[in-house]
Amino acid sequence: GWCYSDGVNSPIMKEWLSTNPVDGEDMLRHDKWLCMMWPRLVLLRELLSETGSIWITLDDNEVHRARMMLDEIFGDENFVNCFVWRKVDSPNDNKVAVTPDHDFLLCYARDRSQVVFSPMVAPGILDAYSARDDRGRLYRDRLLKKNGKNSLRKDRPTMYFRLVDPDGGDVFPTHDNGEEARWAAGEKAVFAHIAAGTLIWKRRERQGRTVWEPYTREFAPDVPTRPYPTIWADVPTMRQAKAMLRDMFATGDVFDTPKPVELIERILELVDQKNTLVLDSFAGSGTTAHAVLKANAKDGGARRFILVEGEDYADTLTAERVRRAINGYAWEGTQRETLLEEKITLTQFKKAAEWLARVDAIKRVEGLGGEAEGTADLVEQAARKMRKRKRFDKIEARIDDGVLRVEGVRRISERAPGLGGSFTYCTLGEAVDLDKLLSGEKLPAFDALGAWLFYTATGGVLPPPPKKAPMWYLGEAKDSHVWLVYKPELHFLKSPEAALTLSLARQVQDWGKSHDAKRKRTPLRHLVFAPAKYLSNRQLQEHGVDYAPLPFALYREA
């Protein structure tokens, strides 16, 4: 699992700042910010799994101090990277010389040695593999002799050694000017190619004579990938995020600083755990949940999310957005989905016909025709398996800033389709104030006290009680049934009815035996919280009961 935190700009944090005013003249302004963030980050670290990571969005006001604080909490050895997201793409009319267009994403791991991140899928890499073998596999042959910088024998003496060509002649790496060169790989790697049959000899013309040249054959990867960059200028900005919210709620200005779904999708792709649990501790407009649902719909994953939002829009905005993402929403307009995005270099520009063929292949896969016939590359083959129906009204291809983008365009006139999924909306109950609880000032409700006692005794969350559970039953822990004899009434707590008696112990034992027998297991012990007991320790043992007294302060005389 992992955490996403965008708390520094939340209304709660702004309210904290209003009661703890900070301005440019305040010599303690950074101390106050650190004091606000420290306990929250410590708690978030405790919530992370051993393979988890935390992602924090913030601007350059405190990013350097945040790094120092996170180094202290997580350890600098668990720092993953600092990413830059371009959050603004619209012209700035503030008549300023410099405008802040980006935010930072700091990523730390609970344990860097246990976290695995996935590289970016990059179909464009396949362009370098233009040939096919007799089994249909794409490949490229690379000259074994090293060229360019550090290509001489004296640079790497161990990479100068003899090879035997198909005619039995000796071959050493030599440049055209007669200088002794070196191979691009060591003996061990070269002989591994020979053993695998991937050292290829080709006849070449050199200085008027035909010679044998060794090449190494590299096959195209099944899934072409490349490392993720740390600058994310290709992710949509807040402008597009606001537009999505306007479409979903049919109104403008729903939320001031929404994050685009694609930003969280990028993190999900990097983490690449289809069953991960994502916690967003400051949920805001609910972008994280939307991204998780979208990712699950795309690849059939079982990712889950927990959103935490303390503002009054938690139901009307945060949860409502999740509902609409799941069920769909009434909307009129155009939806776009990027199907191909590749930077066009000069070399790739020379292959314009191949790129046009790829665009046509995408159109055919999406059921929208295409001019070229008979061109089916790996991308098309994979896409045809994944897509069984017409998803778009048209396919658009364009080049912006040297990047080829192919987008599927869908016209929505009635209802945007839902992503599916479900979630549970929970609210916080009345807080159990431990100080008041132990002082007897206030008697908590049965459910509130029961949940607190269950957690205190077992370290677990109180589960829903089974059907037809007997009176006083709280729930089942790993090794015991937990009971609470309690009513929030002083006269009851002081009466004999509130005590653990022999009759109650027998009822507890009999119910436990019957309940556990249905599950074909050895009867569990019973932990009973009560104000008093009328049993000896021997009687408790005989009935499999452990007794825990309630704090006397709950029912003492005022």
Backbone hydrogen bonds, N-H to C=O, Kabsch-Sander energy under -0.5 kcal/mol:
donor,donor_aa,acceptor,acceptor_aa,energy
2,W,277,L,-1.6
3,C,53,S,-2.2
4,Y,279,L,-2.8
5,S,55,W,-2.9
9,N,6,D,-1.0
10,S,7,G,-1.4
14,K,10,S,-2.2
15,E,11,P,-2.4
16,W,12,I,-2.2
17,L,13,M,-2.3
18,S,14,K,-1.6
19,T,15,E,-1.6
20,N,16,W,-1.3
26,D,23,D,-1.7
27,M,25,E,-0.7
29,R,26,D,-1.5
32,K,28,L,-2.6
33,W,29,R,-1.7
34,L,30,H,-2.4
35,C,31,D,-2.5
36,M,32,K,-1.9
37,M,33,W,-2.1
38,W,34,L,-2.8
40,R,36,M,-0.5
41,L,37,M,-2.4
42,V,38,W,-2.4
43,L,39,P,-2.0
44,L,40,R,-2.3
45,R,41,L,-2.2
46,E,42,V,-1.7
47,L,43,L,-1.4
48,L,44,L,-0.8
48,L,45,R,-0.9
52,G,49,S,-1.8
53,S,1,G,-0.7
54,I,108,Y,-3.1
55,W,3,C,-2.4
56,I,106,L,-2.3
57,T,5,S,-2.0
58,L,104,F,-2.1
62,E,59,D,-0.7
63,V,59,D,-0.6
66,A,62,E,-3.0
67,R,63,V,-2.0
68,M,64,H,-1.5
69,M,65,R,-2.4
70,L,66,A,-3.0
71,D,67,R,-2.4
72,E,68,M,-1.5
73,I,69,M,-2.2
74,F,70,L,-3.1
75,G,70,L,-0.7
75,G,71,D,-1.1
78,N,75,G,-2.2
79,F,76,D,-1.3
80,V,107,C,-2.6
81,N,107,C,-1.2
83,F,81,N,-0.5
83,F,105,L,-2.9
84,V,230,T,-3.1
85,W,103,D,-2.6
86,R,232,W,-1.4
87,K,85,W,-1.0
87,K,101,D,-1.5
88,V,101,D,-1.7
93,D,91,P,-0.6
101,D,99,T,-0.9
103,D,85,W,-2.4
104,F,58,L,-3.1
105,L,83,F,-2.5
106,L,56,I,-2.5
106,L,104,F,-0.5
107,C,81,N,-2.2
108,Y,54,I,-2.0
109,A,78,N,-2.7
110,R,52,G,-2.4
111,D,52,G,-0.5
114,Q,111,D,-2.1
115,V,111,D,-0.7
115,V,112,R,-0.7
118,S,270,L,-3.0
120,M,226,R,-2.6
122,A,224,P,-2.9
125,I,122,A,-1.9
126,L,123,P,-1.8
127,D,124,G,-1.7
128,A,125,I,-1.6
129,Y,126,L,-1.7
130,S,128,A,-0.8
131,A,139,Y,-1.6
133,D,137,R,-1.9
136,G,133,D,-2.1
139,Y,131,A,-2.4
140,R,218,E,-2.4
142,R,216,T,-2.7
144,L,214,P,-2.4
146,K,182,R,-2.6
151,S,148,G,-0.9
153,R,180,E,-2.1
155,D,152,L,-0.9
156,R,152,L,-1.2
159,M,156,R,-2.1
160,Y,157,P,-1.5
161,F,159,M,-0.6
163,L,171,V,-2.1
165,D,163,L,-0.5
165,D,169,G,-2.6
168,G,165,D,-2.4
171,V,163,L,-3.0
175,H,179,E,-2.7
178,G,175,H,-2.1
181,A,173,P,-2.1
182,R,151,S,-0.9
183,W,159,M,-2.9
184,A,144,L,-3.1
190,V,186,G,-2.5
191,F,187,E,-2.9
192,A,188,K,-1.4
193,H,189,A,-1.7
194,I,190,V,-2.1
195,A,191,F,-2.2
196,A,192,A,-1.8
197,G,193,H,-0.8
197,G,194,I,-0.7
198,T,193,H,-2.5
199,L,193,H,-0.8
200,I,198,T,-0.8
200,I,215,Y,-3.1
202,K,213,E,-2.3
204,R,211,V,-2.9
206,R,204,R,-0.6
206,R,209,R,-3.3
209,R,206,R,-1.2
211,V,204,R,-3.1
213,E,202,K,-2.7
215,Y,200,I,-3.1
216,T,142,R,-2.8
217,R,198,T,-2.8
218,E,140,R,-3.0
218,E,216,T,-0.5
220,A,138,L,-2.5
226,R,120,M,-2.2
232,W,84,V,-3.9
232,W,230,T,-0.6
233,A,231,I,-0.9
238,M,87,K,-2.4
241,A,237,T,-1.7
242,K,238,M,-2.7
243,A,239,R,-1.8
244,M,240,Q,-2.0
245,L,241,A,-1.8
246,R,242,K,-2.4
247,D,243,A,-2.1
248,M,244,M,-2.3
249,F,245,L,-2.4
250,A,246,R,-1.3
251,T,246,R,-0.7
263,L,260,P,-1.2
264,I,260,P,-1.0
265,E,261,V,-2.4
266,R,262,E,-2.1
267,I,263,L,-1.4
268,L,264,I,-2.6
269,E,265,E,-2.6
270,L,266,R,-2.0
271,V,267,I,-2.8
272,D,268,L,-3.2
276,T,273,Q,-1.5
278,V,276,T,-0.5
278,V,304,R,-2.7
279,L,2,W,-2.3
280,D,278,V,-0.5
280,D,306,I,-2.8
281,S,4,Y,-1.2
281,S,279,L,-0.6
282,F,4,Y,-0.5
283,A,308,V,-2.5
286,G,283,A,-2.3
287,T,283,A,-0.6
290,H,286,G,-1.9
291,A,287,T,-2.5
292,V,288,T,-2.3
293,L,289,A,-2.6
294,K,290,H,-2.2
295,A,291,A,-2.4
296,N,292,V,-2.4
297,A,293,L,-2.2
298,K,294,K,-1.7
299,D,295,A,-2.2
300,G,296,N,-2.1
302,A,274,K,-2.7
304,R,276,T,-2.5
306,I,278,V,-2.8
308,V,280,D,-2.2
314,A,311,E,-1.6
317,L,313,Y,-2.5
318,T,313,Y,-1.8
319,A,314,A,-2.7
320,E,315,D,-1.0
321,R,317,L,-2.5
322,V,318,T,-1.4
323,R,319,A,-2.4
324,R,320,E,-2.4
325,A,321,R,-2.5
326,I,322,V,-2.1
327,N,323,R,-2.9
328,G,324,R,-2.2
329,Y,416,A,-1.2
331,W,414,E,-0.8
333,G,412,I,-2.5
335,Q,410,R,-2.8
337,E,408,G,-1.9
339,L,406,V,-3.3
340,L,406,V,-1.6
342,E,404,L,-2.1
344,I,402,G,-3.0
345,T,343,K,-0.7
349,F,345,T,-2.4
350,K,346,L,-1.4
351,K,348,Q,-1.4
352,A,349,F,-0.9
354,E,351,K,-0.6
355,W,351,K,-1.9
356,L,352,A,-2.6
357,A,353,A,-2.1
358,R,354,E,-2.0
359,V,355,W,-2.3
360,D,356,L,-2.4
361,A,357,A,-2.2
362,I,358,R,-2.2
363,K,359,V,-2.0
364,R,360,D,-2.3
365,V,361,A,-2.4
366,E,362,I,-2.1
367,G,364,R,-1.6
368,L,363,K,-3.3
376,A,374,G,-0.8
381,Q,377,D,-2.4
382,A,378,L,-2.6
383,A,379,V,-2.5
384,R,380,E,-2.7
385,K,381,Q,-1.3
386,M,382,A,-1.4
387,R,383,A,-2.4
388,K,386,M,-0.6
391,R,389,R,-0.6
393,D,409,V,-2.5
394,K,409,V,-1.6
396,E,407,E,-2.9
398,R,405,R,-2.2
400,D,398,R,-0.5
400,D,403,V,-2.3
403,V,400,D,-1.8
404,L,342,E,-3.2
405,R,398,R,-3.0
405,R,403,V,-0.5
406,V,340,L,-2.8
407,E,396,E,-3.1
407,E,405,R,-0.5
408,G,337,E,-2.9
409,V,394,K,-3.0
410,R,335,Q,-2.8
412,I,333,G,-2.6
412,I,410,R,-0.6
413,S,411,R,-0.6
416,A,329,Y,-3.2
419,L,325,A,-2.9
420,G,326,I,-2.0
426,C,424,T,-0.6
433,D,431,A,-0.9
434,L,432,V,-0.9
437,L,433,D,-2.7
438,L,434,L,-2.5
439,S,435,D,-1.0
440,G,436,K,-1.0
440,G,437,L,-0.5
441,E,436,K,-1.3
442,K,436,K,-0.8
449,L,445,A,-2.6
450,G,446,F,-2.9
451,A,447,D,-2.4
452,W,448,A,-1.8
453,L,449,L,-2.8
454,F,450,G,-2.7
455,Y,451,A,-2.1
456,T,452,W,-2.6
457,A,453,L,-2.6
458,T,454,F,-2.4
459,G,455,Y,-2.4
460,G,454,F,-0.6
469,A,466,P,-1.2
473,Y,470,P,-1.6
474,L,482,V,-2.7
475,G,482,V,-1.4
477,A,480,S,-3.1
481,H,525,R,-2.6
482,V,475,G,-3.0
483,W,527,L,-3.0
484,L,472,W,-3.0
485,V,529,F,-3.2
486,Y,484,L,-1.0
489,E,487,K,-2.7
493,L,489,E,-2.1
494,K,490,L,-1.6
495,S,492,F,-1.5
498,A,495,S,-1.4
499,A,496,P,-1.6
500,L,532,A,-2.7
501,T,499,A,-0.9
505,A,501,T,-2.4
506,R,502,L,-2.2
507,Q,503,S,-2.0
508,V,504,L,-2.6
509,Q,505,A,-2.4
510,D,506,R,-2.9
511,W,507,Q,-2.4
512,G,508,V,-2.2
513,K,509,Q,-2.4
514,S,510,D,-2.2
515,H,511,W,-2.9
516,D,512,G,-2.7
517,A,513,K,-2.0
518,K,514,S,-1.5
519,R,515,H,-0.6
520,K,517,A,-1.6
521,R,516,D,-1.5
525,R,479,D,-1.0
526,H,544,G,-2.5
527,L,481,H,-3.3
528,V,526,H,-0.6
528,V,546,D,-2.9
529,F,483,W,-2.6
529,F,527,L,-0.5
530,A,548,A,-1.5
532,A,498,A,-0.6
534,Y,500,L,-3.0
540,L,536,S,-2.1
541,Q,537,N,-2.3
542,E,538,R,-2.2
543,H,539,Q,-1.4
544,G,541,Q,-1.4
545,V,540,L,-2.8
546,D,526,H,-3.6
548,A,528,V,-2.7
550,L,530,A,-1.6
554,L,551,P,-1.9
555,Y,552,F,-1.4
556,R,552,F,-0.6
